[in-house]
């Protein structure tokens, strides 16, 4: 089944909603090996240039106030000395 089949089902049931995505939003199609590679490269470049992770659920939870700084630090330590754990510890400071 394709995504267009599901969209058509929602439309038929009059349950389809349209939302214009805000400026800066990027939609990445990953349906082929080449497009998955393009998306991966795009995310890598954004993270390297901005210094932030894209889609980091721990960071989102922390910034929303769903977890404390101490909890974020504990999560960062659980990842050990890898890049992701270091990132969590860095943003907690």
C-alpha positions as CSV (number, residue, x, y, z in Angstrom):
1,X,0.0,0.0,0.0
2,X,1.3,3.5,-0.9
3,X,0.9,6.6,1.2
4,X,-1.4,8.0,-1.5
5,X,-3.8,5.1,-0.9
6,X,-4.1,6.0,2.8
7,X,-4.6,9.7,1.9
8,X,-7.3,8.8,-0.5
9,X,-9.0,6.7,2.2
10,X,-8.9,9.7,4.6
11,X,-10.3,12.0,1.8
12,X,-13.1,9.5,1.0
13,X,-14.1,9.4,4.7
14,X,-13.8,13.2,4.8
15,X,-11.1,12.8,7.5
16,X,-8.2,14.4,5.6
17,X,-6.7,17.5,7.1
18,X,-4.2,19.8,5.4
19,X,-1.5,21.6,7.3
20,X,1.0,23.9,5.7
21,X,4.4,23.2,7.3
22,X,6.2,26.2,8.7
23,X,9.3,27.7,7.0
24,X,12.4,25.7,7.7
25,X,10.6,22.4,7.7
26,X,12.1,19.8,5.4
27,X,10.3,16.7,4.0
28,X,12.8,13.9,3.1
29,X,11.7,11.0,1.0
30,X,13.6,7.8,1.9
31,X,11.9,5.4,-0.5
32,X,15.1,4.6,-2.4
33,X,18.7,3.8,-1.4
34,X,19.8,7.1,-3.0
35,X,17.2,9.2,-1.3
36,X,17.9,7.6,2.1
37,X,21.6,8.4,1.6
38,X,20.6,12.0,0.6
39,X,18.5,12.3,3.8
40,X,21.3,10.9,5.9
41,X,23.8,13.4,4.5
42,X,21.4,16.3,5.0
43,X,20.9,15.5,8.7
44,X,24.6,15.0,9.2
45,X,25.4,18.4,7.7
46,X,22.6,20.2,9.7
47,X,23.8,18.6,12.9
48,X,27.5,19.4,12.2
49,X,26.8,23.0,11.3
50,X,24.3,23.8,14.0
51,X,25.8,21.8,16.8
52,X,22.4,20.2,17.7
53,X,20.9,16.8,17.1
54,X,17.9,16.4,14.9
55,X,15.0,14.6,16.6
56,X,16.7,13.9,19.9
57,X,13.8,12.7,22.1
58,X,15.7,13.2,25.3
59,X,16.5,16.8,24.5
60,X,12.8,17.4,23.5
61,X,11.6,15.9,26.7
62,X,14.1,18.0,28.7
63,X,13.2,21.3,26.9
64,X,9.5,20.6,27.3
65,X,10.1,20.1,31.1
66,X,9.0,16.5,31.0
67,X,12.3,15.4,32.5
68,X,14.7,17.2,34.8
69,X,18.3,18.2,34.1
70,X,19.4,15.5,36.5
71,X,17.4,12.9,34.5
72,X,18.9,14.2,31.3
73,X,22.4,13.8,32.8
74,X,21.6,10.3,33.9
75,X,20.4,9.4,30.4
76,X,23.6,10.9,28.9
77,X,25.7,8.8,31.3
78,X,23.8,5.7,30.3
79,X,25.0,6.1,26.7
80,X,28.6,6.0,27.9
81,X,31.4,7.9,26.2
82,X,29.9,8.0,22.7
83,X,28.9,11.1,20.7
84,X,25.2,10.9,21.7
85,X,25.9,10.6,25.4
86,X,28.4,13.5,25.2
87,X,25.8,15.6,23.4
88,X,23.2,15.0,26.2
89,X,25.7,15.9,28.8
90,X,26.8,19.0,26.9
91,X,23.3,20.4,26.5
92,X,22.5,19.7,30.2
93,X,25.3,22.2,31.2
